[in-house]
Amino acid sequence: MTFEKALSHVLRFEGGYSDHPHDPGGATNFGITQATYDAWRSSQGLMLVPVKDITRQEVETIYRERYWQPARCDELPASLRLLHFDAAVNCGVANAIKFLQRALGVTADGIIGPITRRALQNAPESLLAHDLLWERLRYYHAISARSRPDGRDLRVFLLGWLARVLDLRSRIEV
């Protein structure tokens, strides 16, 4: 799976502007929070603007630079790239790597190093793909079951997260 195809899939779930009162990310457009957009624009020496005004080119660049590359998606077998990228986008890069590591049975430190790469070489891809999805389900259950000090209730997103995992399950290529 290429970055472009994976991004196209992710944007089906991350498209459009929202500012849901229970979303701790706040104002978001195409899945990119205002904070992420501000950090990226600052790193480029650009003036800060509302995330509502993000361009398609900026969306693609941010997803490549802040999610695809740090999650090291190109180092994974093609059949696992979408699952891993989508997890990095929806759950954070470090969590996506930890999901991968737990599915591989190695220490979940959030860093793809030689132990993770070696385990990845020996893992059956279809089993690993299913285990990655189970890791996502466990994560969603855990974060939606916790009460938050800010009063936001993440359970309002649970059905959407489950639908996302089911959609990914239907796309497993192995």
Residue pairs with C-beta under 8 A, 6 or more apart in sequence:
1 78
1 79
1 81
1 82
1 173
3 63
3 64
3 68
3 73
3 74
3 85
5 82
6 68
6 73
6 81
6 82
6 85
6 86
7 60
7 63
7 64
7 68
7 85
9 82
9 86
9 171
10 31
10 63
10 85
10 86
10 89
11 30
11 31
11 59
13 31
13 86
13 90
13 160
13 164
13 167
14 30
14 31
14 32
14 89
14 90
15 30
15 31
16 29
16 30
17 27
17 28
17 29
17 51
17 52
18 27
18 28
18 29
19 26
19 27
19 28
20 156
21 152
22 152
22 153
22 154
22 156
22 157
23 152
23 157
24 148
24 150
24 152
25 33
25 35
26 33
26 34
26 35
27 33
27 34
27 50
27 51
27 52
28 34
28 51
29 37
29 51
29 52
29 54
30 54
30 59
31 89
31 90
32 51
32 54
32 59
32 62
32 63
33 51
34 50
34 51
36 62
36 66
37 51
37 54
37 58
37 62
38 48
40 58
40 61
40 62
40 65
40 66
41 47
41 48
41 49
42 48
63 89
66 93
67 85
67 88
67 89
67 93
68 74
68 85
68 88
70 88
70 93
71 84
71 85
71 87
71 88
71 93
71 96
71 97
72 97
72 112
73 81
73 84
73 85
73 88
74 81
75 112
75 117
76 84
76 100
76 120
77 120
77 125
78 173
79 125
79 126
79 129
79 172
79 173
79 174
80 125
80 128
80 129
80 132
82 168
82 171
83 129
83 132
83 133
83 168
83 172
84 96
84 100
84 132
85 96
86 164
86 168
87 95
87 96
87 99
87 132
87 135
87 136
88 95
88 96
88 97
90 161
90 164
91 99
91 136
91 139
94 110
95 110
95 139
97 108
97 110
97 111
97 112
97 116
98 108
98 109
98 110
99 132
99 135
99 136
99 139
100 112
100 116
100 120
100 132
101 107
101 108
101 109
101 110
101 116
101 119
102 108
102 131
102 135
103 123
103 128
103 131
103 132
103 134
103 135
104 116
104 119
104 120
104 123
104 128
105 119
106 115
106 116
106 119
107 115
120 128
125 174
126 172
126 174
129 172
129 174
130 169
130 172
133 165
133 168
133 169
136 161
136 165
137 162
137 165
140 158
140 161
140 162
140 165
143 154
144 154
144 155
144 157
144 158
144 161
146 154
148 154
